[in-house]
């Protein structure tokens, strides 16, 4: 009995011990569970740091780049804080999705935001010092990208991790797996100014996100571990090593077979298509910068549905422009071809060995050049930075005269060199600049825009910003006035020098560049074709300078115009934008249309916010416009623009006008065909830098060849399909004669005869 009692007591004690241990275990478990519940409650309520609201989770805020599109649908550029454009899930390459899941989160499709198996593995790795990978899921990484910045300490990072668990669970509740993958890939920064997969595919491989090849997708997925370290541009071997790890993971989990893995892993990292995207590179750089100012003004005056104004750099606007990307490319190529291969080398040869090159001053040359150089210094970015930093004038001057390493522009590519900043200013003064703008007559749409030769090194725009003397390209305004007042292209005026008496008792006597046809009666067509200044003088005597100013205003010119007789020789400054906008009135049957850059603006969802139509007004009668086209045809047929026929072999009807300003500082050409009006200016940054001879410095030599090369490319492109026909005649019969037959009246006019351009 005693043994039996003892065994019974012992059993009771064991059972009591088990119950006690179970009670302790479950109490501890319950307490831990309660602690976890309380912890997650505190995290969810924001007690452990920032917790996004329901609205923020539904609509996570990310900066979207605003995109600028050509009329034919090509992306010209972007405005952004982050160079990011969203891709939809169907726009993701299947290779990319597979590579990301295989490498970052193989159980992504099965967990609810937290992968406890991966978390346990990561924790064991920390405790044992044998880490086999992180525990963060793709959803947790997305939570970090959307709502967390880099922490200042490890403790803060632990708090962030806890927050990310909760945010990940909430994201999984609100988004599908496809949406989470898309959000993550759209948000990730792949460095080199490539934020989001759409930008990364374009920048690294010049392709779209849905067209990524296996090796490309694996490389981008590999970068997501550490994009700076696995940057394929700076560290191609490291990036290739990481890419092959991704390929191995894809093979391990059955996304690719062994043969594919073995072949693709041997491929080199191909960065031949890598091209940075920024505001100083790419197509239409000058146009995009001018457009930026216009868009910022537009944004300031337009509000979103929530009442806030649009943000050009964050709201993902889609700006559709009138630019034709094909014509834009041809315009840029034509400018580069003429200046780099012909005009700039001629300019260098022309000034070789001259002490004051490239400046021409008749008096006080050294003093004038020093003034120009000092102005160049004060306008430079280096000067502004030093001045803002409080550097004294003496130290700034010393800085500008101290040799430093720099990269400078050349037509053969950037040159690494050592020179003083002052020498670099003088170096850049040698380069000829150019501006080109094309307008579609019937719409006012700007189809091509070249503001200079290289935006990175020469940011000043020569289409809208620059205003230069227009020379004889102003004469069509005078002839328009004559046609409006009943004269005809065949009316004749005696070619003798006129004397015009001014109010102050002085006289003005225009001069011609040549002495041909003195005393002979010549037609207005012939006078404009040869850019005869004496005939212009006779016309301004018949009409008034004020009347010329009025007709110029009707044709859209807004620049100050001094109503003096010399205005007819182009003494006033105008922008190329104004000049070609005005001349386009001739091709548009007498209707001035203010040139239009933007056709419509859409929000990030593709909804049209605003549409644009040109401002227009009647500038002249339809008959006058047609008569002016006939007058300007003479310029090309046997006048100052005749090289279009004998050198460039154009046989189609072209209305044109050359222009050259005083001392040959500015060369102009206006070329009109039925479907396109184009203006070109060429000259140096400083008016005192120019050719010293008329033969080289005239508009027919400086600007006209750009038009010829440009139009040759356009006519050769069958996708543009420009007609080579004649201008349309007015519906009503003409009231005056237009067939003057000057070629018979002046037999010396043939393809071997080239007129010198005028100057004033």
C-alpha positions in Angstrom: 0.0 0.0 0.0 2.8 2.3 0.9 4.4 1.9 -2.5 1.2 2.4 -4.3 0.5 5.6 -2.4 4.0 6.8 -3.2 3.6 6.2 -6.9 0.2 7.9 -6.8 1.7 11.0 -5.1 4.6 11.0 -7.6 2.2 10.9 -10.6 0.2 13.7 -9.2 3.3 15.8 -8.8 4.4 15.1 -12.4 0.9 16.0 -13.7 1.0 19.1 -11.6 4.4 20.0 -13.0 3.3 19.5 -16.6 0.2 21.6 -16.0 2.3 24.3 -14.5 4.7 24.2 -17.4 1.9 24.2 -19.9 0.3 27.1 -18.0 3.6 29.0 -18.1 4.1 28.2 -21.8 0.6 29.3 -22.8 0.8 32.3 -20.6 4.0 33.3 -22.2 2.6 32.5 -25.7 -0.5 34.5 -24.9 1.6 37.3 -23.5 3.8 37.2 -26.6 0.8 37.1 -28.9 -0.8 40.0 -27.0 2.5 41.8 -27.2 2.6 41.2 -30.9 -1.0 42.4 -31.3 -0.3 45.5 -29.2 3.0 46.1 -31.1 1.2 45.9 -34.5 -1.6 48.0 -33.2 0.9 50.6 -32.1 2.7 50.4 -35.4 -0.5 50.7 -37.3 -1.5 53.7 -35.3 1.8 55.4 -36.1 3.3 55.2 -32.6 6.5 53.6 -34.0 6.9 56.1 -36.8 5.0 57.4 -39.9 2.2 55.1 -41.1 0.5 56.0 -44.4 -3.2 56.7 -44.4 -5.7 54.7 -46.3 -5.8 57.3 -49.1 -2.0 57.3 -49.3 -2.0 53.5 -49.6 -4.7 53.7 -52.3 -2.8 56.5 -54.1 0.9 56.4 -53.2 2.6 59.6 -54.2 5.4 59.4 -56.7 6.8 62.0 -58.9 5.9 61.3 -62.5 7.9 62.9 -65.3 6.0 65.0 -67.8 6.6 63.8 -71.3 7.0 65.8 -74.5 5.8 64.1 -77.7 6.2 64.9 -81.3 3.2 65.2 -83.6 4.1 61.8 -85.0 4.2 60.2 -81.6 7.9 60.1 -80.7 9.1 61.0 -77.3 11.2 64.1 -77.5 12.1 64.5 -73.8 10.9 64.9 -70.3 10.6 67.3 -67.4 11.1 65.7 -64.0 12.3 65.5 -60.5 12.6 61.8 -61.1 13.0 60.5 -64.6 10.1 58.1 -64.2 7.2 57.1 -66.4 4.8 54.4 -65.4 4.5 51.1 -67.2 1.4 48.9 -66.9 1.7 45.2 -66.1 1.2 44.1 -69.7 4.2 46.4 -70.6 6.5 44.3 -68.4 8.7 41.7 -70.1 7.8 38.2 -68.7 11.6 37.6 -68.4 11.7 40.6 -66.1 8.9 39.4 -63.8 10.4 35.9 -63.7 13.9 37.2 -62.9 12.6 39.5 -60.1 10.6 36.7 -58.4 13.3 34.1 -58.8 15.9 36.4 -57.3 14.1 38.5 -54.7 11.0 36.6 -53.5 10.4 33.1 -54.8 7.2 32.7 -52.6 5.9 36.1 -53.7 2.7 34.7 -55.3 1.8 32.7 -52.1 2.6 35.0 -49.1 0.5 37.9 -47.8 3.3 40.4 -47.5 5.6 38.7 -45.0 7.5 35.5 -45.9 8.0 33.9 -42.4 10.3 31.2 -43.8 12.6 33.7 -45.4 12.4 35.8 -42.2 13.4 32.8 -40.1 16.3 32.1 -42.5 17.5 35.7 -42.3 17.2 35.7 -38.5 19.2 32.4 -38.2 21.8 33.9 -40.5 22.2 36.9 -38.2 22.5 34.7 -35.1 25.0 32.3 -36.7 26.9 34.8 -38.8 26.1 32.7 -41.9 23.6 34.9 -43.8 21.9 33.2 -46.8 19.8 36.1 -48.0 17.5 38.8 -46.7 14.0 38.3 -45.4 12.3 41.2 -47.0 9.6 40.4 -49.6 9.0 42.4 -52.7 6.0 43.9 -51.0 8.1 45.0 -48.1 10.7 46.5 -50.4 7.9 48.4 -52.1 6.8 49.7 -48.8 10.3 51.0 -48.1 10.5 52.6 -51.6 7.1 54.3 -51.2 7.2 55.5 -47.6 10.7 55.4 -46.1 13.9 57.3 -46.5 17.3 56.0 -45.5 17.5 55.9 -41.6 20.0 57.8 -39.5 20.7 54.8 -37.3 20.3 51.0 -36.9 17.6 51.5 -34.3 15.6 53.7 -36.6 16.0 51.0 -39.3 14.6 48.4 -37.0 11.5 50.6 -36.4 11.2 51.0 -40.2 11.3 47.3 -40.7 8.4 46.8 -38.3 6.5 49.5 -40.0 7.2 47.9 -43.4 5.7 44.6 -42.2 2.4 46.3 -41.5 2.5 48.4 -44.6 3.3 45.3 -46.7 0.2 43.5 -45.3 -1.9 46.5 -46.0 -0.6 46.8 -49.6 -1.3 43.1 -50.1 -4.9 43.7 -49.0 -5.4 46.6 -51.5 -3.4 45.5 -54.5 -3.1 42.4 -56.7 0.2 40.7 -57.0 0.6 42.1 -60.6 -0.1 45.6 -59.3 2.5 45.3 -56.6 5.1 44.1 -59.0 4.3 46.9 -61.4 4.4 49.5 -58.6 7.8 48.2 -57.4 9.4 48.2 -60.9 7.9 51.7 -61.7 9.3 53.1 -58.4 12.8 51.6 -58.4 15.8 53.8 -59.2 18.2 52.1 -61.6 20.7 55.0 -61.4 22.0 56.9 -64.4 18.9 59.0 -64.2 16.7 55.9 -64.9 13.9 55.8 -62.4 11.4 53.1 -63.1 11.6 50.2 -65.5 10.3 52.1 -68.5 13.2 54.7 -68.2 15.7 51.9 -67.4 14.8 49.9 -70.6 15.1 53.0 -72.7 18.3 54.4 -71.2 20.3 51.2 -70.9 19.1 49.3 -74.0 17.1 51.8 -76.1 14.1 49.5 -76.0 10.7 49.3 -74.3 10.0 47.5 -71.0 8.0 44.8 -72.7 10.7 44.1 -75.3 13.6 43.3 -72.9 15.6 40.3 -73.8 16.4 37.6 -71.2 19.9 38.9 -70.6 18.7 42.5 -70.3 15.9 41.6 -67.9 18.3 39.5 -65.8 20.8 42.4 -65.6 18.2 44.9 -64.5 16.8 42.5 -61.9 20.3 42.0 -60.7 20.8 45.7 -60.3 17.9 45.8 -57.8 20.1 44.3 -55.1 22.4 47.4 -55.2 22.1 49.5 -58.4 25.2 51.7 -57.7 27.4 48.7 -57.1 26.0 46.7 -60.0 26.0 49.6 -62.4 26.7 48.1 -65.8 28.1 51.4 -67.2 30.7 51.8 -64.5 31.2 48.1 -63.4 30.3 45.9 -66.4 32.2 42.8 -65.0 30.4 43.1 -61.6 27.1 43.6 -63.3 27.7 40.5 -65.4 28.5 38.5 -62.4 25.3 39.6 -60.7 23.3 39.0 -63.9 24.5 35.4 -64.0 23.4 34.9 -60.4 20.0 35.9 -61.5 20.1 33.6 -64.5 21.1 30.8 -62.1 18.2 31.5 -59.9 15.9 31.4 -62.9 17.3 28.1 -63.9 17.0 26.8 -60.3 13.3 27.5 -60.1 12.5 26.3 -63.6 12.0 29.6 -65.4 14.6 28.8 -68.0 16.2 25.5 -69.1 19.8 24.5 -68.8 20.6 25.1 -72.4 19.3 28.6 -72.3 21.1 29.3 -69.0 24.4 28.0 -70.4 24.2 30.1 -73.5 22.9 33.3 -72.1 25.4 33.5 -69.2 28.2 33.6 -71.7 27.0 36.8 -73.3 28.9 40.0 -72.5 27.2 43.0 -71.0 26.2 45.1 -74.0 26.0 48.8 -73.2 26.3 50.0 -76.8 22.8 51.4 -76.7 23.2 53.2 -73.4 22.3 56.8 -73.6 21.7 59.2 -70.8 18.5 61.2 -70.7 18.6 64.7 -69.5 17.6 68.2 -70.5 20.9 68.9 -72.3 20.9 65.9 -74.6 18.5 64.3 -77.1 16.4 65.7 -79.9 15.0 69.3 -79.9 16.9 70.4 -76.8 16.5 74.1 -77.5 12.8 73.7 -78.3 12.2 71.7 -75.0 13.9 74.5 -73.0 11.8 77.2 -74.6 8.8 75.0 -74.1 9.6 74.6 -70.4 9.0 78.3 -69.8 5.7 78.2 -71.7 4.6 75.2 -69.8 5.5 76.6 -66.4 3.3 79.6 -67.2 0.5 77.3 -68.2 0.8 75.2 -65.1 0.6 78.3 -62.9 -2.8 79.2 -64.4 -4.4 75.8 -64.4 -5.6 73.7 -61.4 -6.2 70.0 -60.8 -9.5 68.6 -59.6 -8.2 68.9 -56.0 -7.7 72.7 -56.4 -3.8 72.6 -56.5 -1.9 73.9 -59.6 -0.3 71.5 -61.9 3.3 70.6 -61.3 5.3 70.2 -64.5 8.0 68.1 -62.7 5.7 65.7 -60.7 2.3 65.3 -62.3 3.1 63.2 -65.4 1.6 65.5 -68.0 1.7 64.4 -71.6 2.6 67.4 -73.8 1.8 66.9 -77.5 3.7 69.3 -79.7 3.5 70.2 -83.4 7.1 69.1 -84.0 7.6 66.4 -86.5 10.5 64.3 -85.2 11.7 63.3 -88.7 11.9 67.0 -89.8 13.5 67.9 -86.5 16.2 65.3 -87.1 16.8 66.6 -90.6 16.9 70.2 -89.4 19.5 69.4 -86.8 21.5 67.3 -89.3 21.4 70.1 -91.9 22.7 72.7 -89.4 25.5 70.4 -88.2 26.4 69.3 -91.8 26.8 72.9 -93.2 28.5 74.4 -90.2 30.8 71.6 -89.3 31.9 70.6 -92.8 31.9 73.8 -94.6 31.2 77.1 -92.9 33.1 76.7 -89.6 36.3 75.4 -91.2 36.1 78.3 -93.7 35.8 80.7 -90.7 38.8 79.2 -89.0 40.9 79.5 -92.2 39.6 83.0 -92.8 40.9 84.2 -89.4 44.0 82.2 -89.1 47.0 84.3 -88.2 45.0 87.4 -87.4 45.8 88.9 -83.9 42.3 90.1 -83.1 40.5 87.0 -84.4 37.6 86.5 -84.6 36.7 90.2 -83.9 36.7 93.0 -86.3 37.0 96.5 -84.9 38.2 99.5 -86.9 39.2 101.5 -83.8 40.4 100.6 -80.2 40.4 96.9 -81.0 42.3 95.9 -77.9 40.0 97.8 -75.6 36.9 96.6 -77.3 38.0 93.0 -77.2 38.9 93.2 -73.5 35.4 94.6 -72.8 33.8 91.7 -74.7 35.9 89.1 -72.8 35.0 90.7 -69.5 31.4 90.6 -70.4 31.8 86.9 -71.3 33.4 86.3 -67.9 30.6 88.1 -66.0 27.9 86.1 -67.9 29.5 82.8 -67.2 28.2 80.2 -64.7 31.6 80.0 -63.1 31.5 83.7 -62.4 28.0 83.5 -60.9 29.0 80.7 -58.6 32.2 82.4 -57.4 30.3 85.7 -56.9 27.6 83.9 -54.9 30.2 82.3 -52.7 31.5 85.7 -51.7 34.8 85.5 -53.6 36.5 88.9 -54.2 36.8 90.4 -57.6 40.6 90.0 -57.6 40.4 86.3 -56.7 37.7 85.8 -59.3 40.0 87.3 -62.0 42.9 85.1 -60.8 40.6 82.1 -61.0 39.7 82.9 -64.6 43.3 83.2 -65.5 44.5 79.9 -63.9 44.7 76.9 -66.2 42.3 74.0 -65.3 41.3 70.8 -66.9 38.0 71.0 -68.8 36.0 69.5 -71.6 35.3 71.9 -74.5 33.1 71.6 -77.5 34.3 70.8 -81.0 32.4 69.5 -84.1 34.4 66.3 -83.8 33.2 65.7 -80.2 34.2 67.0 -76.8 37.9 67.6 -76.2 39.6 67.1 -72.9 42.1 69.9 -72.4 43.8 72.3 -70.0 43.3 76.0 -70.5 42.3 79.1 -68.5 38.6 79.9 -68.2 39.3 83.2 -70.0 40.9 81.3 -72.9 37.9 79.0 -73.1 35.7 82.1 -73.4 37.8 83.3 -76.3 37.8 79.8 -77.8 34.0 79.7 -77.8 33.8 83.1 -79.5 35.1 81.5 -82.7 32.1 79.3 -83.2 29.3 80.2 -85.6 25.8 79.7 -84.2 22.6 79.0 -86.1 18.8 79.1 -85.6 16.2 77.4 -87.7 12.4 77.2 -87.5 9.8 75.7 -89.8 6.1 76.5 -89.8 3.2 74.7 -91.5 1.3 77.4 -93.4 -2.3 76.3 -92.9 -2.0 75.6 -89.2 0.8 77.7 -87.8 2.3 74.5 -86.3 6.1 74.6 -85.7 7.4 71.4 -87.3 11.1 71.9 -86.6 13.1 74.1 -84.2 16.9 74.4 -83.9 18.0 77.1 -81.5 21.8 76.6 -81.7 24.6 74.2 -82.5 24.9 72.3 -79.1 22.7 73.0 -76.1 25.2 71.6 -73.6 27.9 74.2 -74.5 25.8 77.0 -76.0 22.5 77.3 -74.1 21.4 80.7 -75.6 18.5 80.2 -78.0 18.7 81.8 -81.4 15.1 81.4 -82.5 13.0 83.0 -79.7 15.5 84.6 -77.4 18.0 86.2 -79.8 17.1 89.3 -81.7 19.4 90.4 -84.5 19.3 92.8 -87.4 17.4 91.2 -90.2 19.0 92.9 -93.2 17.3 92.5 -96.5 14.9 89.8 -95.2 12.9 92.9 -94.0 12.3 94.0 -97.6 9.3 91.8 -98.2 7.4 93.9 -95.7 8.1 97.0 -97.9 7.1 95.1 -101.0 3.9 93.8 -99.3 3.0 97.4 -98.6 3.6 98.2 -102.3 1.4 95.3 -103.5 -1.3 96.3 -101.1 -1.4 99.8 -102.6 -1.9 98.7 -106.1 1.6 98.1 -107.5 2.5 94.9 -109.4 5.6 92.7 -109.6 6.1 94.0 -113.1 6.0 97.7 -112.3 9.3 99.4 -113.2 11.4 102.0 -111.3 14.5 103.7 -112.5 17.6 102.4 -110.8 19.1 105.6 -109.6 20.2 106.4 -106.1 17.4 108.2 -104.2 17.9 111.0 -101.8 15.5 111.1 -98.8 15.3 114.2 -96.7 15.1 113.7 -92.9 13.4 115.9 -90.4 16.6 117.1 -88.9 17.8 118.5 -92.2 20.0 115.6 -93.0 19.7 113.2 -95.9 19.7 109.5 -96.3 21.0 107.9 -99.4 21.0 104.1 -99.5 23.9 102.3 -101.1 24.0 99.2 -103.2 26.6 96.4 -102.9 27.1 96.5 -106.7 26.7 99.0 -109.5 24.8 96.9 -112.0 21.9 98.2 -114.0 22.5 101.9 -113.0 20.0 104.2 -114.7 18.0 101.3 -116.2 14.3 100.8 -115.4 13.9 97.5 -113.5 10.9 95.6 -112.3 10.1 95.2 -108.7 10.6 91.4 -109.2 14.1 92.0 -110.4 14.8 94.5 -107.7 13.8 92.2 -104.9 15.6 89.3 -106.6 18.8 91.2 -106.6 18.1 92.9 -103.3 18.4 96.3 -104.8 18.7 99.0 -102.0 18.0 102.0 -104.3 14.6 100.6 -105.4 13.8 100.1 -101.7 14.7 103.7 -101.1 12.4 104.8 -103.9 9.5 102.7 -102.4 10.0 104.1 -98.9 9.8 107.6 -100.4 6.5 106.7 -102.0 5.2 105.2 -98.8 6.1 106.1 -95.2 8.2 104.2 -92.6 5.2 104.3 -90.4 3.2 102.4 -93.0 5.9 99.7 -93.2 5.8 99.3 -89.4 2.0 98.9 -89.6 2.2 96.1 -92.2 4.9 94.4 -90.1 2.6 94.6 -87.1 -0.3 93.1 -89.1 2.1 90.2 -90.0 2.8 89.5 -86.3 6.0 91.4 -85.6 6.1 92.6 -82.0 9.7 93.8 -81.6 10.4 97.6 -81.5 10.6 99.0 -85.0 12.1 102.4 -85.5 10.0 104.2 -88.2 13.0 105.6 -90.1 13.8 105.1 -93.8 16.6 102.7 -93.0 14.1 100.3 -91.6 13.6 98.9 -95.2 17.2 97.7 -95.2 16.7 95.7 -92.0 18.2 98.0 -89.4 15.8 96.7 -86.7 16.4 93.7 -84.5 13.9 90.9 -84.7 13.8 87.2 -83.6 13.8 84.4 -86.2 10.5 83.3 -84.5 8.9 86.6 -85.5 10.4 86.8 -88.9 9.3 83.3 -90.2 5.9 83.7 -88.5 5.4 86.9 -90.5 6.7 85.4 -93.8 4.5 82.4 -93.4 1.6 84.8 -94.0 2.5 84.7 -97.7 2.1 81.0 -97.9 -1.1 81.1 -95.9 -3.0 83.3 -98.3 -2.4 86.5 -96.3 -3.5 85.2 -92.9 -1.0 85.6 -90.1 -0.9 82.7 -87.7 1.1 82.9 -84.5 3.4 79.9 -84.6 2.2 77.1 -82.3 4.4 74.8 -80.3 1.8 72.8 -78.3 -1.3 71.1 -79.8 -2.7 69.6 -76.6 -1.9 68.7 -73.0 -3.1 65.5 -71.2 -3.0 64.4 -67.6 -1.2 61.3 -66.5 -4.3 59.2 -67.3 -4.5 60.5 -70.9 -7.4 62.9 -70.3 -7.2 66.1 -72.4 -6.8 69.1 -70.1 -6.2 71.8 -72.8 -6.0 72.2 -76.5 -4.3 74.9 -78.5 -5.2 76.8 -81.7 -3.2 79.5 -83.3 -4.0 83.2 -82.9 -4.6 84.6 -86.3 -5.5 87.7 -88.1 -5.7 89.0 -91.7 -2.4 90.6 -92.6 -3.0 91.3 -96.3 -5.3 90.3 -99.1 -5.0 86.9 -100.7 -3.9 88.5 -103.9 -1.1 90.4 -102.2 0.1 87.3 -100.6 0.3 85.5 -103.9 2.0 88.4 -105.6 4.7 88.4 -102.9 5.3 84.7 -103.5 5.8 85.5 -107.2 8.2 88.3 -106.3 10.2 86.1 -104.0 10.4 83.3 -106.6 12.6 85.6 -108.5 15.2 85.5 -105.7 15.6 81.8 -106.3 15.2 81.8 -110.1 17.8 84.4 -110.9 18.6 86.5 -107.8 20.6 86.2 -104.6 19.2 82.7 -104.0 20.0 81.3 -107.4 22.5 78.7 -106.0 19.5 76.7 -104.9 19.1 75.9 -108.6 22.6 75.7 -110.0 24.3 74.1 -107.0 21.6 72.2 -105.1 19.5 71.3 -108.2 16.1 72.3 -106.9 13.6 72.5 -109.8 10.4 73.0 -107.8 8.9 76.5 -107.2 10.5 78.1 -104.2 9.9 81.6 -102.8 12.9 82.9 -100.9 14.7 85.9 -99.5 18.4 86.2 -98.4 19.6 88.8 -95.9 23.0 90.1 -94.8 23.5 92.7 -92.1 26.1 95.4 -91.6 29.7 94.0 -91.6 28.3 90.6 -92.5 27.5 89.8 -88.8 24.2 88.0 -89.6 23.3 85.8 -92.5 19.6 85.0 -93.2 17.5 82.9 -95.5 13.8 82.6 -95.7 12.6 79.7 -97.9 8.9 79.1 -98.7 7.3 76.1 -100.4 3.6 75.3 -100.4 3.7 73.0 -97.4 6.4 74.6 -95.3 7.9 78.0 -94.4 11.4 77.9 -93.0 13.7 80.6 -91.7 17.4 80.3 -90.9 19.9 82.6 -89.2 23.7 82.1 -88.9 26.2 84.3 -87.2 28.5 84.5 -84.2 27.4 85.1 -80.6 29.0 88.6 -80.8 28.1 90.9 -83.6 31.8 92.0 -83.8 32.8 88.4 -84.7 32.2 87.7 -88.4 33.6 87.1 -91.8 35.5 90.1 -93.2 34.3 89.6 -96.8 30.9 89.7 -98.3 31.4 86.6 -100.4 31.7 84.5 -97.3 29.5 86.5 -95.0 26.4 86.9 -97.1 23.2 85.1 -96.2 23.4 83.1 -99.5 26.6 81.5 -98.2 25.9 81.3 -94.5 22.2 80.4 -94.2 20.9 79.3 -97.6 22.9 76.0 -97.7 21.2 74.9 -94.4 17.8 75.3 -96.0 19.0 73.4 -99.1 20.3 70.4 -97.1 17.3 70.4 -94.9 14.8 70.4 -97.7 16.7 67.8 -99.7 16.3 65.4 -96.7 12.6 66.2 -96.4 11.9 65.6 -100.1 13.8 62.4 -100.0 11.7 61.0 -97.1 8.7 59.3 -98.7 7.0 59.0 -95.3 6.7 62.8 -95.1 5.4 63.0 -98.7 5.9 66.6 -99.4 4.6 67.9 -102.8 7.0 69.7 -105.1 4.1 71.6 -106.8 3.5 75.3 -107.1 1.7 77.6 -104.7 -2.1 77.7 -105.1 -3.5 80.7 -107.0 -6.2 82.9 -105.5 -9.8 81.9 -106.5 -10.4 85.4 -108.1 -8.5 86.4 -111.2 -5.4 88.6 -110.5 -5.9 92.3 -111.0 -2.3 92.9 -112.1 0.4 91.4 -114.4 2.8 88.9 -112.8 4.7 87.5 -115.8 7.5 90.1 -116.2 9.9 87.7 -118.0 13.0 89.3 -116.3 15.2 86.5 -117.6 14.8 87.8 -121.2 15.1 91.4 -120.1 18.4 90.6 -118.3 20.2 87.9 -120.3 23.1 87.9 -118.0 21.0 86.0 -115.5 21.8 82.3 -115.8 22.9 79.5 -113.5 26.6 80.6 -113.7 25.8 84.1 -112.5 25.7 84.7 -108.7 24.7 88.0 -107.2 26.4 89.3 -104.2 24.1 90.0 -101.3 23.5 93.6 -100.1 24.5 95.2 -96.9 23.3 98.4 -95.4 
